[in-house]
Amino acid sequence: MVLGSTSLQQTTFVIVDLETTGASPKTGAAITEIGAVKVKSGEHHGEFESFVNPLTPIPDYITQMTGITDLMLATAPVIDEILPAFLEFAGSSDQTVIVAHNAPFDLS
């Protein structure tokens, strides 16, 4: 992506937040929720939200922290089912920037 040739007014920002079953995918943590908001020219252009079934029990401390329970995820799609819809929402334009707090964690 080349922002130097794209004004901020033309740039689409997709602000993403993930909830997971733990602190690291290296220790088996999996995504339990994807949330995102799309903004262009300072205007809201949509939202994406889905629970994700991690196919593993959620640790009690994660339920206490997020409020997400195993029961809430029992009928949710697995990541391979929901990821294409999220990627379509986010778009793949050179004028799109993904924004995430703690991005290294969310991207791992």
N, CA, C and O atoms as a GROMACS GRO file, in nm:
protein
  432
    1MET      N    1   0.083  -0.117   0.000
    1MET     CA    2   0.000   0.000   0.000
    1MET      C    3   0.088   0.124   0.000
    1MET      O    4   0.188   0.130   0.072
    2VAL      N    5   0.052   0.222  -0.080
    2VAL     CA    6   0.129   0.345  -0.090
    2VAL      C    7   0.042   0.461  -0.046
    2VAL      O    8  -0.038   0.512  -0.125
    3LEU      N    9   0.057   0.502   0.079
    3LEU     CA   10  -0.024   0.613   0.129
    3LEU      C   11   0.026   0.747   0.077
    3LEU      O   12  -0.050   0.844   0.076
    4GLY      N   13   0.150   0.754   0.033
    4GLY     CA   14   0.204   0.880  -0.015
    4GLY      C   15   0.124   0.938  -0.131
    4GLY      O   16   0.118   1.059  -0.147
    5SER      N   17   0.064   0.852  -0.212
    5SER     CA   18  -0.014   0.899  -0.326
    5SER      C   19  -0.163   0.902  -0.299
    5SER      O   20  -0.242   0.934  -0.388
    6THR      N   21  -0.204   0.870  -0.178
    6THR     CA   22  -0.346   0.865  -0.142
    6THR      C   23  -0.371   0.961  -0.027
    6THR      O   24  -0.303   0.954   0.076
    7SER      N   25  -0.469   1.049  -0.044
    7SER     CA   26  -0.501   1.140   0.066
    7SER      C   27  -0.575   1.064   0.175
    7SER      O   28  -0.635   0.960   0.150
    8LEU      N   29  -0.569   1.117   0.295
    8LEU     CA   30  -0.642   1.054   0.405
    8LEU      C   31  -0.792   1.052   0.378
    8LEU      O   32  -0.862   0.961   0.422
    9GLN      N   33  -0.842   1.152   0.306
    9GLN     CA   34  -0.985   1.155   0.273
    9GLN      C   35  -1.024   1.040   0.182
    9GLN      O   36  -1.139   0.995   0.185
   10GLN      N   37  -0.932   0.990   0.101
   10GLN     CA   38  -0.960   0.880   0.010
   10GLN      C   39  -0.931   0.744   0.073
   10GLN      O   40  -0.967   0.640   0.017
   11THR      N   41  -0.867   0.744   0.187
   11THR     CA   42  -0.827   0.620   0.252
   11THR      C   43  -0.942   0.562   0.333
   11THR      O   44  -1.011   0.634   0.405
   12THR      N   45  -0.962   0.432   0.319
   12THR     CA   46  -1.060   0.361   0.400
   12THR      C   47  -0.986   0.297   0.517
   12THR      O   48  -0.884   0.229   0.499
   13PHE      N   49  -1.038   0.319   0.637
   13PHE     CA   50  -0.980   0.260   0.758
   13PHE      C   51  -1.074   0.152   0.808
   13PHE      O   52  -1.194   0.176   0.823
   14VAL      N   53  -1.021   0.034   0.835
   14VAL     CA   54  -1.098  -0.075   0.895
   14VAL      C   55  -1.037  -0.099   1.032
   14VAL      O   56  -0.926  -0.150   1.045
   15ILE      N   57  -1.113  -0.060   1.135
   15ILE     CA   58  -1.066  -0.072   1.273
   15ILE      C   59  -1.113  -0.206   1.328
   15ILE      O   60  -1.233  -0.231   1.335
   16VAL      N   61  -1.018  -0.291   1.365
   16VAL     CA   62  -1.047  -0.430   1.401
   16VAL      C   63  -1.018  -0.456   1.548
   16VAL      O   64  -0.922  -0.405   1.604
   17ASP      N   65  -1.104  -0.537   1.610
   17ASP     CA   66  -1.080  -0.584   1.746
   17ASP      C   67  -1.110  -0.733   1.750
   17ASP      O   68  -1.214  -0.778   1.702
   18LEU      N   69  -1.019  -0.809   1.806
   18LEU     CA   70  -1.037  -0.954   1.821
   18LEU      C   71  -1.043  -0.990   1.968
   18LEU      O   72  -0.974  -0.930   2.051
   19GLU      N   73  -1.126  -1.087   1.999
   19GLU     CA   74  -1.125  -1.151   2.130
   19GLU      C   75  -1.076  -1.293   2.107
   19GLU      O   76  -1.104  -1.353   2.004
   20THR      N   77  -1.001  -1.347   2.204
   20THR     CA   78  -0.943  -1.480   2.187
   20THR      C   79  -0.955  -1.562   2.316
   20THR      O   80  -1.000  -1.513   2.419
   21THR      N   81  -0.914  -1.687   2.304
   21THR     CA   82  -0.918  -1.777   2.420
   21THR      C   83  -0.795  -1.766   2.508
   21THR      O   84  -0.786  -1.834   2.610
   22GLY      N   85  -0.699  -1.682   2.469
   22GLY     CA   86  -0.578  -1.670   2.548
   22GLY      C   87  -0.485  -1.565   2.492
   22GLY      O   88  -0.523  -1.486   2.407
   23ALA      N   89  -0.362  -1.566   2.541
   23ALA     CA   90  -0.267  -1.460   2.510
   23ALA      C   91  -0.184  -1.482   2.384
   23ALA      O   92  -0.126  -1.387   2.332
   24SER      N   93  -0.177  -1.605   2.334
   24SER     CA   94  -0.089  -1.628   2.220
   24SER      C   95  -0.136  -1.748   2.138
   24SER      O   96  -0.171  -1.852   2.194
   25PRO      N   97  -0.136  -1.734   2.004
   25PRO     CA   98  -0.168  -1.850   1.921
   25PRO      C   99  -0.063  -1.960   1.934
   25PRO      O  100  -0.090  -2.076   1.905
   26LYS      N  101   0.058  -1.923   1.978
   26LYS     CA  102   0.164  -2.021   1.998
   26LYS      C  103   0.131  -2.117   2.112
   26LYS      O  104   0.183  -2.228   2.117
   27THR      N  105   0.042  -2.074   2.203
   27THR     CA  106   0.002  -2.161   2.313
   27THR      C  107  -0.139  -2.215   2.292
   27THR      O  108  -0.202  -2.266   2.385
   28GLY      N  109  -0.189  -2.205   2.168
   28GLY     CA  110  -0.319  -2.261   2.136
   28GLY      C  111  -0.436  -2.166   2.144
   28GLY      O  112  -0.550  -2.208   2.129
   29ALA      N  113  -0.411  -2.036   2.166
   29ALA     CA  114  -0.521  -1.940   2.171
   29ALA      C  115  -0.588  -1.929   2.034
   29ALA      O  116  -0.521  -1.934   1.931
   30ALA      N  117  -0.719  -1.916   2.036
   30ALA     CA  118  -0.797  -1.907   1.912
   30ALA      C  119  -0.892  -1.789   1.921
   30ALA      O  120  -0.929  -1.745   2.030
   31ILE      N  121  -0.932  -1.737   1.806
   31ILE     CA  122  -1.025  -1.624   1.799
   31ILE      C  123  -1.164  -1.668   1.842
   31ILE      O  124  -1.212  -1.773   1.802
   32THR      N  125  -1.228  -1.584   1.926
   32THR     CA  126  -1.366  -1.610   1.968
   32THR      C  127  -1.463  -1.503   1.917
   32THR      O  128  -1.584  -1.526   1.913
   33GLU      N  129  -1.411  -1.388   1.878
   33GLU     CA  130  -1.498  -1.283   1.824
   33GLU      C  131  -1.416  -1.189   1.736
   33GLU      O  132  -1.302  -1.154   1.768
   34ILE      N  133  -1.477  -1.148   1.624
   34ILE     CA  134  -1.418  -1.047   1.536
   34ILE      C  135  -1.515  -0.930   1.532
   34ILE      O  136  -1.635  -0.948   1.506
   35GLY      N  137  -1.464  -0.813   1.556
   35GLY     CA  138  -1.544  -0.691   1.543
   35GLY      C  139  -1.466  -0.590   1.461
   35GLY      O  140  -1.345  -0.578   1.477
   36ALA      N  141  -1.535  -0.517   1.373
   36ALA     CA  142  -1.467  -0.418   1.291
   36ALA      C  143  -1.564  -0.308   1.251
   36ALA      O  144  -1.684  -0.329   1.239
   37VAL      N  145  -1.508  -0.190   1.230
   37VAL     CA  146  -1.582  -0.074   1.181
   37VAL      C  147  -1.504  -0.019   1.062
   37VAL      O  148  -1.382  -0.010   1.066
   38LYS      N  149  -1.577   0.017   0.955
   38LYS     CA  150  -1.514   0.075   0.836
   38LYS      C  151  -1.546   0.224   0.831
   38LYS      O  152  -1.661   0.265   0.845
   39VAL      N  153  -1.441   0.306   0.812
   39VAL     CA  154  -1.455   0.452   0.807
   39VAL      C  155  -1.383   0.505   0.683
   39VAL      O  156  -1.269   0.467   0.656
   40LYS      N  157  -1.451   0.592   0.609
   40LYS     CA  158  -1.390   0.658   0.494
   40LYS      C  159  -1.436   0.803   0.493
   40LYS      O  160  -1.554   0.832   0.514
   41SER      N  161  -1.343   0.893   0.469
   41SER     CA  162  -1.372   1.037   0.469
   41SER      C  163  -1.440   1.080   0.598
   41SER      O  164  -1.525   1.169   0.598
   42GLY      N  165  -1.402   1.017   0.708
   42GLY     CA  166  -1.459   1.050   0.837
   42GLY      C  167  -1.600   1.001   0.858
   42GLY      O  168  -1.663   1.034   0.959
   43GLU      N  169  -1.652   0.922   0.764
   43GLU     CA  170  -1.789   0.872   0.773
   43GLU      C  171  -1.791   0.721   0.794
   43GLU      O  172  -1.708   0.648   0.740
   44HIS      N  173  -1.887   0.678   0.872
   44HIS     CA  174  -1.910   0.536   0.902
   44HIS      C  175  -1.959   0.466   0.774
   44HIS      O  176  -2.056   0.509   0.713
   45HIS      N  177  -1.891   0.357   0.736
   45HIS     CA  178  -1.928   0.283   0.616
   45HIS      C  179  -1.960   0.137   0.645
   45HIS      O  180  -1.954   0.054   0.555
   46GLY      N  181  -1.993   0.105   0.768
   46GLY     CA  182  -2.036  -0.031   0.798
   46GLY      C  183  -1.964  -0.091   0.916
   46GLY      O  184  -1.861  -0.042   0.963
   47GLU      N  185  -2.023  -0.200   0.963
   47GLU     CA  186  -1.969  -0.274   1.077
   47GLU      C  187  -1.971  -0.423   1.045
   47GLU      O  188  -2.051  -0.471   0.966
   48PHE      N  189  -1.880  -0.494   1.109
   48PHE     CA  190  -1.875  -0.640   1.098
   48PHE      C  191  -1.859  -0.694   1.239
   48PHE      O  192  -1.774  -0.647   1.315
   49GLU      N  193  -1.940  -0.792   1.274
   49GLU     CA  194  -1.930  -0.853   1.407
   49GLU      C  195  -1.972  -0.998   1.396
   49GLU      O  196  -2.077  -1.029   1.340
   50SER      N  197  -1.891  -1.086   1.449
   50SER     CA  198  -1.928  -1.226   1.453
   50SER      C  199  -1.854  -1.296   1.566
   50SER      O  200  -1.735  -1.276   1.587
   51PHE      N  201  -1.928  -1.379   1.637
   51PHE     CA  202  -1.862  -1.473   1.726
   51PHE      C  203  -1.796  -1.578   1.638
   51PHE      O  204  -1.836  -1.599   1.524
   52VAL      N  205  -1.694  -1.644   1.692
   52VAL     CA  206  -1.621  -1.749   1.621
   52VAL      C  207  -1.607  -1.867   1.716
   52VAL      O  208  -1.560  -1.852   1.829
   53ASN      N  209  -1.647  -1.984   1.671
   53ASN     CA  210  -1.633  -2.105   1.752
   53ASN      C  211  -1.487  -2.149   1.748
   53ASN      O  212  -1.438  -2.187   1.642
   54PRO      N  213  -1.416  -2.145   1.861
   54PRO     CA  214  -1.274  -2.180   1.861
   54PRO      C  215  -1.249  -2.331   1.864
   54PRO      O  216  -1.134  -2.376   1.856
   55LEU      N  217  -1.355  -2.408   1.875
   55LEU     CA  218  -1.346  -2.555   1.882
   55LEU      C  219  -1.263  -2.602   2.002
   55LEU      O  220  -1.205  -2.710   1.999
   56THR      N  221  -1.260  -2.521   2.104
   56THR     CA  222  -1.191  -2.554   2.228
   56THR      C  223  -1.261  -2.479   2.341
   56THR      O  224  -1.314  -2.370   2.319
   57PRO      N  225  -1.262  -2.535   2.460
   57PRO     CA  226  -1.327  -2.465   2.572
   57PRO      C  227  -1.260  -2.331   2.602
   57PRO      O  228  -1.139  -2.316   2.589
   58ILE      N  229  -1.341  -2.235   2.644
   58ILE     CA  230  -1.289  -2.104   2.682
   58ILE      C  231  -1.246  -2.109   2.828
   58ILE      O  232  -1.325  -2.148   2.914
   59PRO      N  233  -1.123  -2.070   2.858
   59PRO     CA  234  -1.080  -2.067   2.999
   59PRO      C  235  -1.168  -1.972   3.081
   59PRO      O  236  -1.216  -1.871   3.031
   60ASP      N  237  -1.187  -2.007   3.206
   60ASP     CA  238  -1.271  -1.926   3.295
   60ASP      C  239  -1.225  -1.780   3.301
   60ASP      O  240  -1.308  -1.689   3.302
   61TYR      N  241  -1.095  -1.758   3.306
   61TYR     CA  242  -1.046  -1.620   3.317
   61TYR      C  243  -1.081  -1.537   3.192
   61TYR      O  244  -1.101  -1.416   3.202
   62ILE      N  245  -1.088  -1.602   3.077
   62ILE     CA  246  -1.127  -1.531   2.954
   62ILE      C  247  -1.276  -1.497   2.958
   62ILE      O  248  -1.316  -1.388   2.919
   63THR      N  249  -1.357  -1.590   3.005
   63THR     CA  250  -1.500  -1.563   3.020
   63THR      C  251  -1.522  -1.448   3.117
   63THR      O  252  -1.606  -1.361   3.092
   64GLN      N  253  -1.447  -1.446   3.227
   64GLN     CA  254  -1.461  -1.336   3.323
   64GLN      C  255  -1.419  -1.203   3.262
   64GLN      O  256  -1.479  -1.099   3.291
   65MET      N  257  -1.316  -1.205   3.178
   65MET     CA  258  -1.264  -1.082   3.118
   65MET      C  259  -1.353  -1.031   3.004
   65MET      O  260  -1.374  -0.910   2.992
   66THR      N  261  -1.405  -1.122   2.921
   66THR     CA  262  -1.479  -1.082   2.800
   66THR      C  263  -1.629  -1.099   2.810
   66THR      O  264  -1.704  -1.035   2.736
   67GLY      N  265  -1.674  -1.185   2.901
   67GLY     CA  266  -1.816  -1.216   2.909
   67GLY      C  267  -1.861  -1.318   2.806
   67GLY      O  268  -1.979  -1.352   2.799
   68ILE      N  269  -1.768  -1.368   2.725
   68ILE     CA  270  -1.800  -1.466   2.621
   68ILE      C  271  -1.793  -1.606   2.681
   68ILE      O  272  -1.694  -1.642   2.745
   69THR      N  273  -1.900  -1.684   2.660
   69THR     CA  274  -1.908  -1.819   2.718
   69THR      C  275  -1.906  -1.925   2.609
   69THR      O  276  -1.929  -1.896   2.491
   70ASP      N  277  -1.879  -2.049   2.649
   70ASP     CA  278  -1.884  -2.161   2.555
   70ASP      C  279  -2.021  -2.172   2.491
   70ASP      O  280  -2.032  -2.200   2.372
   71LEU      N  281  -2.126  -2.150   2.569
   71LEU     CA  282  -2.262  -2.159   2.517
   71LEU      C  283  -2.287  -2.056   2.407
   71LEU      O  284  -2.353  -2.086   2.308
   72MET      N  285  -2.234  -1.937   2.422
   72MET     CA  286  -2.251  -1.832   2.321
   72MET      C  287  -2.185  -1.870   2.189
   72MET      O  288  -2.228  -1.824   2.083
   73LEU      N  289  -2.081  -1.952   2.194
   73LEU     CA  290  -2.005  -1.986   2.074
   73LEU      C  291  -2.043  -2.122   2.015
   73LEU      O  292  -1.993  -2.159   1.909
   74ALA      N  293  -2.129  -2.194   2.082
   74ALA     CA  294  -2.162  -2.332   2.041
   74ALA      C  295  -2.212  -2.340   1.897
   74ALA      O  296  -2.179  -2.435   1.826
   75THR      N  297  -2.289  -2.243   1.852
   75THR     CA  298  -2.344  -2.247   1.716
   75THR      C  299  -2.278  -2.144   1.624
   75THR      O  300  -2.323  -2.124   1.511
   76ALA      N  301  -2.172  -2.080   1.671
   76ALA     CA  302  -2.102  -1.980   1.589
   76ALA      C  303  -2.021  -2.049   1.480
   76ALA      O  304  -1.983  -2.165   1.495
   77PRO      N  305  -1.995  -1.978   1.370
   77PRO     CA  306  -1.911  -2.037   1.265
   77PRO      C  307  -1.767  -2.052   1.312
   77PRO      O  308  -1.722  -1.978   1.400
   78VAL      N  309  -1.695  -2.146   1.254
   78VAL     CA  310  -1.552  -2.160   1.283
   78VAL      C  311  -1.478  -2.055   1.198
   78VAL      O  312  -1.536  -1.999   1.105
   79ILE      N  313  -1.352  -2.030   1.229
   79ILE     CA  314  -1.278  -1.922   1.163
   79ILE      C  315  -1.273  -1.939   1.011
   79ILE      O  316  -1.285  -1.841   0.938
   80ASP      N  317  -1.257  -2.062   0.961
   80ASP     CA  318  -1.251  -2.084   0.816
   80ASP      C  319  -1.382  -2.048   0.747
   80ASP      O  320  -1.383  -2.018   0.628
   81GLU      N  321  -1.493  -2.053   0.820
   81GLU     CA  322  -1.623  -2.018   0.763
   81GLU      C  323  -1.647  -1.867   0.764
   81GLU      O  324  -1.711  -1.815   0.672
   82ILE      N  325  -1.599  -1.796   0.865
   82ILE     CA  326  -1.629  -1.654   0.878
   82ILE      C  327  -1.522  -1.564   0.817
   82ILE      O  328  -1.551  -1.450   0.781
   83LEU      N  329  -1.399  -1.612   0.806
   83LEU     CA  330  -1.290  -1.529   0.756
   83LEU      C  331  -1.316  -1.472   0.616
   83LEU      O  332  -1.288  -1.355   0.594
   84PRO      N  333  -1.368  -1.550   0.520
   84PRO     CA  334  -1.396  -1.491   0.389
   84PRO      C  335  -1.493  -1.372   0.395
   84PRO      O  336  -1.474  -1.274   0.324
   85ALA      N  337  -1.595  -1.380   0.479
   85ALA     CA  338  -1.690  -1.268   0.493
   85ALA      C  339  -1.621  -1.146   0.553
   85ALA      O  340  -1.647  -1.033   0.511
   86PHE      N  341  -1.534  -1.168   0.651
   86PHE     CA  342  -1.461  -1.055   0.708
   86PHE      C  343  -1.368  -0.992   0.605
   86PHE      O  344  -1.364  -0.870   0.594
   87LEU      N  345  -1.295  -1.073   0.530
   87LEU     CA  346  -1.203  -1.020   0.430
   87LEU      C  347  -1.277  -0.943   0.321
   87LEU      O  348  -1.227  -0.842   0.271
   88GLU      N  349  -1.396  -0.990   0.284
   88GLU     CA  350  -1.478  -0.917   0.187
   88GLU      C  351  -1.521  -0.782   0.245
   88GLU      O  352  -1.516  -0.681   0.176
   89PHE      N  353  -1.562  -0.782   0.372
   89PHE     CA  354  -1.599  -0.656   0.439
   89PHE      C  355  -1.481  -0.559   0.440
   89PHE      O  356  -1.496  -0.442   0.407
   90ALA      N  357  -1.364  -0.608   0.479
   90ALA     CA  358  -1.246  -0.522   0.492
   90ALA      C  359  -1.202  -0.467   0.357
   90ALA      O  360  -1.158  -0.352   0.348
   91GLY      N  361  -1.212  -0.548   0.253
   91GLY     CA  362  -1.169  -0.504   0.121
   91GLY      C  363  -1.020  -0.523   0.103
   91GLY      O  364  -0.946  -0.546   0.199
   92SER      N  365  -0.977  -0.512  -0.021
   92SER     CA  366  -0.835  -0.534  -0.049
   92SER      C  367  -0.773  -0.421  -0.130
   92SER      O  368  -0.670  -0.439  -0.195
   93SER      N  369  -0.835  -0.306  -0.127
   93SER     CA  370  -0.787  -0.191  -0.202
   93SER      C  371  -0.654  -0.141  -0.149
   93SER      O  372  -0.623  -0.156  -0.030
   94ASP      N  373  -0.575  -0.081  -0.238
   94ASP     CA  374  -0.451  -0.016  -0.195
   94ASP      C  375  -0.481   0.106  -0.108
   94ASP      O  376  -0.391   0.163  -0.046
   95GLN      N  377  -0.608   0.146  -0.104
   95GLN     CA  378  -0.648   0.263  -0.026
   95GLN      C  379  -0.713   0.222   0.107
   95GLN      O  380  -0.782   0.303   0.170
   96THR      N  381  -0.690   0.097   0.149
   96THR     CA  382  -0.747   0.048   0.274
   96THR      C  383  -0.636   0.023   0.376
   96THR      O  384  -0.535  -0.040   0.345
   97VAL      N  385  -0.657   0.074   0.497
   97VAL     CA  386  -0.562   0.055   0.606
   97VAL      C  387  -0.633  -0.020   0.719
   97VAL      O  388  -0.741   0.021   0.762
   98ILE      N  389  -0.572  -0.129   0.766
   98ILE     CA  390  -0.624  -0.202   0.880
   98ILE      C  391  -0.565  -0.139   1.006
   98ILE      O  392  -0.444  -0.120   1.017
   99VAL      N  393  -0.652  -0.106   1.102
   99VAL     CA  394  -0.611  -0.043   1.227
   99VAL      C  395  -0.648  -0.137   1.340
   99VAL      O  396  -0.761  -0.183   1.349
  100ALA      N  397  -0.551  -0.165   1.428
  100ALA     CA  398  -0.579  -0.254   1.541
  100ALA      C  399  -0.493  -0.213   1.660
  100ALA      O  400  -0.375  -0.181   1.645
  101HIS      N  401  -0.554  -0.214   1.778
  101HIS     CA  402  -0.478  -0.196   1.901
  101HIS      C  403  -0.402  -0.326   1.925
  101HIS      O  404  -0.461  -0.434   1.913
  102ASN      N  405  -0.277  -0.318   1.957
  102ASN     CA  406  -0.194  -0.437   1.978
  102ASN      C  407  -0.194  -0.524   1.852
  102ASN      O  408  -0.212  -0.646   1.859
  103ALA      N  409  -0.173  -0.461   1.737
  103ALA     CA  410  -0.178  -0.529   1.608
  103ALA      C  411  -0.087  -0.652   1.599
  103ALA      O  412  -0.130  -0.752   1.540
  104PRO      N  413   0.035  -0.652   1.653
  104PRO     CA  414   0.116  -0.774   1.643
  104PRO      C  415   0.044  -0.896   1.701
  104PRO      O  416   0.054  -1.006   1.646
  105PHE      N  417  -0.030  -0.877   1.811
  105PHE     CA  418  -0.106  -0.987   1.869
  105PHE      C  419  -0.220  -1.026   1.776
  105PHE      O  420  -0.237  -1.145   1.746
  106ASP      N  421  -0.298  -0.929   1.729
  106ASP     CA  422  -0.413  -0.960   1.644
  106ASP      C  423  -0.371  -1.024   1.513
  106ASP      O  424  -0.444  -1.108   1.460
  107LEU      N  425  -0.255  -0.987   1.460
  107LEU     CA  426  -0.210  -1.044   1.334
  107LEU      C  427  -0.146  -1.181   1.350
  107LEU      O  428  -0.133  -1.255   1.253
  108SER      N  429  -0.107  -1.216   1.472
  108SER     CA  430  -0.045  -1.348   1.493
  108SER      C  431  -0.155  -1.448   1.504
  108SER      O  432  -0.129  -1.567   1.522
   0.00000   0.00000   0.00000
